[in-house]
Amino acid sequence: MPNPLSADIRARFELLFAQGLTGREIGRRLMISAASASRLSQRLKRGLRLTPADNPRNTGHGRLAPYHDFLIELIHQDPDITLRELQGALADAHDVTASVSGLDQALKRLGYTYKKRASLRMNASAQR
């Protein structure tokens, strides 16, 4: 789903439409696609406002939200714990299966990150 048009673009579109320009002309001026401009002009012709549609996606914090405290506790106990080990501990303690990427996303939401540095890998391989 593409990003919605900004409120500024929508307001300018309404203003130009009220001045009598066609949807295609407004689209060229505002540098939006002809299809989007046509859809917006059709909405205005029907008397509707140009507010963005509601996002149908779930805006919760994910399936792992109830287990955030558990994950943080494990990380504080063992800062070097791997995602696979977290996955296993979550399955053992709470009988919850989660993918490694799902755990990674949950931890990123909590502010935990891990960066792999190419320079460290190069130094380790050069020492061998």
N, C-alpha and C positions, 0 to 999 in steps of 0.2 A: 504494500500500500504506500503510495508516494506521500511525501510530506504535504500538509495542507498549505494553501497559499496564505501569506501573512495577512494580518488585519489591514495593514496599510495598502496592500495591493487590492484587496477586496473593496476598501473604501474608495480608492481611486477608480476602480472599475465601475462602481455605482455612480460616481460623479460623472465620469465620461459617458456612461450609458444615458444618464439623465440629460446630458447635453446633446443627445441624438446620434452619437456614433454607433456603428454596428459592432457586434461582438468580435468580428475578425479584425476590424480597425483597432479596437481597443487592445486585442491580443497582440497585435504587432507593436503598438506603442508601449505596452507594459512588458513585452517580451515573454508572453506565456503562450502555450500551444493553442492552435486554432480550435482544437477539440475542447479544451478547458474553457476557452473564451466563449464558445458556442453554448456549453452547458451553463455557464454563469449567466449569459444573456437570456437563456430560456427560463432560468429561475426568476430573473428580474421581470420578465414578461408575464409570468404567472403571479407576480406580486409577492414573491417570497424574498426573504432577506438572504444575504450571502454569508451566513455563518457556517463555519466548518461542521461537518458531520461528526457525531460522536464516534469515538474510537471503540470498536466492539471488543478489543482485546481485554483480557483480564488485567486489571491494574493492581492486583494484590502483590504480595511479596514472594510468591512462589510456593511450591509444595514443601520446601525445606524450611520455611519461616519458623514453624514451631520448634525446630531443632537448632536454631542459630546459637542459642546459649550453650548447648551441648558441643557444637563444633568449636566455638570459641574456647571453651574449657579445655578441650583436647589440644588445641593449638598452643594454649598457654602452658599446658603440662609438658608438651614435647614440640618445641618450635620447628624441629626438623621433620615432622610427620609429613608423609606424602599424601597425595590425594587418594591413592589406592588404599592406603592404610585408614584414612578417614572414611572412605567408602565401606570398608570392612567393619570398622568400629560402629558406624551408624547402623549397619545391618545386624550386627550382633546385639547391640544395646536396645534398639528400638524396632527391629524387624522392618526397616525401611530400606528399599533399594533405590539407589540414586546413581546416575551416571557420573563419571569423573568430570565431564564438562559441566554438568548441572551443579556439582559441588563447587567447581571453580567459579561459576557465575554467582552462586550464593555468597561465596567468600569475597568476591569482588564488590558485591553490594554492601558488604560489611566493612569494606576498606582494606582488606588483605590482598596483597598482590605478590607475585613472584616474577622476577625478570631474569631471563637467561642472558648472560653476557657472553658474546662471542670471544672477547679478549680472554676471559677465564678459561674457556675451552681450548683456545689456541695455546695458552701457556701450559696447560696440563698435558696436551699432546706433545709439545716441544720438549718437555722434561723427560718423557719416556725414552 
